[in-house]
Amino acid sequence: MPCSFYPAELTPAQTRRRHRNGEILYDALGIDRNDAAARRAWNLLNFRFFGAPTGIFLYLDTNATPFQWLDLGIYLQSLLLLIEEAGLASCPQADWSMYGTTICQATGMDQGTFLVCGIAVGHADPDHPENFIRTERDDPLASYISEDP
Ligand SMILES: Cc1cc2nc3c(=O)[nH]c(=O)nc-3n(C[C@H](O)[C@H](O)[C@H](O)COP(=O)(O)O)c2cc1C
């Protein structure tokens, strides 16, 4: 079944990293944190595959177990690497799953299938500010010595 993007309860460290990634993204785009309209306008670009000429949808059977989810993750990674090897760029997009039922109907998928994500495929725009973003990394040892996982 379709699921939410994040666990119902994030740890403090996960919440901090999530907020920080948002800050980094909207800073790069020049969008004020309180400018909900601009944030929404940016998010809506998801549904134009961010201007890419090609979009792929990945589906899974609704009765999939965690092991089929594992298979799908391996498949997704392989696909992204092949796209890269072909000299193209990609953006996996879980946002499409918000409209999964509609997309399954529009693309003729049967009822036992749901949409996991979309993938935008095209040539990267090396000058776009978002493409300069490198998300930060925590010290991998910190979680072993901190109470804040
Ligand atoms: C499974 C998955 C789902 C994602 N969903 C979205 C999404 O819906 N919208 C979006 O803008 N980025 C989404 N992202 C993030 C981007 O696809 C991309 O990974 C991120 O911008 C970092 O890109 P980079 O690893 O090439 O630097 C998703 C990433 C993954 C792995």
The ligand as an SDF file (V2000), in Angstrom:
LIG
                    3D

 31 33  0  0  0  0  0  0  0  0999 V2000
   13.5810    7.5330   -3.5090 C   0  0  0  0  0  0  0  0  0  0  0  0
   13.8160    9.0210   -3.6730 C   0  0  0  0  0  0  0  0  0  0  0  0
   12.7320    9.8810   -3.7920 C   0  0  0  0  0  0  0  0  0  0  0  0
   12.9130   11.2590   -3.9800 C   0  0  0  0  0  0  0  0  0  0  0  0
   11.8370   12.0710   -4.1730 N   0  0  0  0  0  0  0  0  0  0  0  0
   12.0270   13.3610   -4.5140 C   0  0  0  0  0  0  0  0  0  0  0  0
   10.9280   14.1790   -4.8930 C   0  0  0  0  0  0  0  0  0  0  0  0
    9.7710   13.7620   -4.9150 O   0  0  0  0  0  0  0  0  0  0  0  0
   11.2000   15.4550   -5.2400 N   0  0  0  0  0  0  0  0  0  0  0  0
   12.4750   15.9630   -5.2420 C   0  0  0  0  0  0  0  0  0  0  0  0
   12.6610   17.1230   -5.5950 O   0  0  0  0  0  0  0  0  0  0  0  0
   13.5340   15.2070   -4.8840 N   0  0  0  0  0  0  0  0  0  0  0  0
   13.3410   13.9200   -4.5360 C   0  0  0  0  0  0  0  0  0  0  0  0
   14.4060   13.1360   -4.1940 N   0  0  0  0  0  0  0  0  0  0  0  0
   15.7570   13.7390   -4.1650 C   0  0  0  0  0  0  0  0  0  0  0  0
   16.3540   13.8830   -5.5510 C   0  0  0  0  0  0  0  0  0  0  0  0
   15.9400   12.8830   -6.4220 O   0  0  0  0  0  0  0  0  0  0  0  0
   17.8800   13.8080   -5.4960 C   0  0  0  0  0  0  0  0  0  0  0  0
   18.2430   12.5630   -5.0190 O   0  0  0  0  0  0  0  0  0  0  0  0
   18.4510   14.8640   -4.6210 C   0  0  0  0  0  0  0  0  0  0  0  0
   18.1340   16.1040   -5.1700 O   0  0  0  0  0  0  0  0  0  0  0  0
   19.9970   14.7050   -4.5070 C   0  0  0  0  0  0  0  0  0  0  0  0
   20.5430   14.5500   -5.7650 O   0  0  0  0  0  0  0  0  0  0  0  0
   22.0640   14.1140   -5.9330 P   0  0  0  0  0  0  0  0  0  0  0  0
   22.2090   12.8510   -5.1300 O   0  0  0  0  0  0  0  0  0  0  0  0
   22.2130   13.8640   -7.4160 O   0  0  0  0  0  0  0  0  0  0  0  0
   22.8610   15.2390   -5.4320 O   0  0  0  0  0  0  0  0  0  0  0  0
   14.2280   11.7800   -4.0030 C   0  0  0  0  0  0  0  0  0  0  0  0
   15.3380   10.9130   -3.8600 C   0  0  0  0  0  0  0  0  0  0  0  0
   15.1310    9.5600   -3.7010 C   0  0  0  0  0  0  0  0  0  0  0  0
   16.3380    8.6580   -3.5910 C   0  0  0  0  0  0  0  0  0  0  0  0
  1  2  1  0
  2  3  1  0
  2 30  2  0
  3  4  2  0
  4  5  1  0
  4 28  1  0
  5  6  2  0
  6  7  1  0
  6 13  1  0
  7  8  2  0
  7  9  1  0
  9 10  1  0
 10 11  2  0
 10 12  1  0
 12 13  2  0
 13 14  1  0
 14 15  1  0
 14 28  1  0
 15 16  1  0
 16 17  1  0
 16 18  1  0
 18 19  1  0
 18 20  1  0
 20 21  1  0
 20 22  1  0
 22 23  1  0
 23 24  1  0
 24 25  2  0
 24 26  1  0
 24 27  1  0
 28 29  2  0
 29 30  1  0
 30 31  1  0
M  END
$$$$
